[in-house]
Amino acid sequence: MAFSSTLVKTGVMGDMSYAIFTYNSAGVTTGTITTLKGVLGVAWTPATIRASATIDYTSTPGNIVIAGVTAGDTGTVIVFYKGGF
């Protein structure tokens, strides 16, 4: 199995843009969501959260790495960007 993510919505709020992704860990413990560069921040609401789960968007511009999830964990990630799309 593999980690998967889906872009479900984009929009603009003032001088910021946002994108909402859903993800499914499907039997792996980490995965990467590829995004645009210029990420200001990330909010996530995993449906199943593990004490060891983390999210990292600063190590590689344009990538959001989710780690510490297990098989079948799903969630939503909201990414905030500089400027509009």
N, C-alpha and C positions, 0 to 999 in steps of 0.2 A: 504494500500500500504506500501511499505518498501523501504529503502535505498538499492541500489545495486551498486556493483563495479565489474569491470572486468580487469584482468591483460591482457594487450595487447602486451607488448614487454619487454624483458630484454636485457641487454647488459653490456659490460665492456668498460671503458674508462681509460686507464692507470692502476692506482692502485685503482680505484673506480668502483663500479657496479651501475647500475641504473635499475629501473623498472617503466614502464608507466602504469597507471591505468586510466580507464574512470569510471565515476560515474553518477548516476541518483538519484535524491532525491525522486522522485515518491510519493509526498504527505506528506513527513516528513520534519522536520526542522533541523535535525542533523543525522549524520551517521558515521560509523567507517570503515576504510579500514585496514584490517589486513596485516601486512608486516613482513619482517624479522627484527630482532633487529639490532642495529648498524647503525641507520639512521643518516646521516650527515646533510641532509637538504631536504627540500621539496619545489618544485615549482608547482604552479597550475595556470591553465588558464580556469576559469569557463566560460562557454558560456553565462550564465546569472549571473551576480554578484549583490549581494545585499550589501548595505552599512554596514549591520550588519554581513555579512559573515566572518567567521574566519576559520583558520586551525591551529590545534595544534598537534604536533607530539612528544612533550617532556614529557607529563604527564604519558604516559604509553608506555614503549619501545615495539615496534612491532605493534603499533596502530597509525593510523592517523585519527584524529577526525575532521570532517568538520561540522561546525555549522552555523546557520543563513541563510541557503538556504530555498527555499520554493518549493512547488509542481512543478515538472517538470524541475527544474534546473539541468543542466548537465555540466560536465567539465572533464578536464584531470588533473591528478596529476602525477608529475614526482618525484620519490623518489631516492635519492642518498645514497649509502651505503659505508661503509668501506670495502675495499678489494673486491675480486671477489666472485661469487656465489659458 
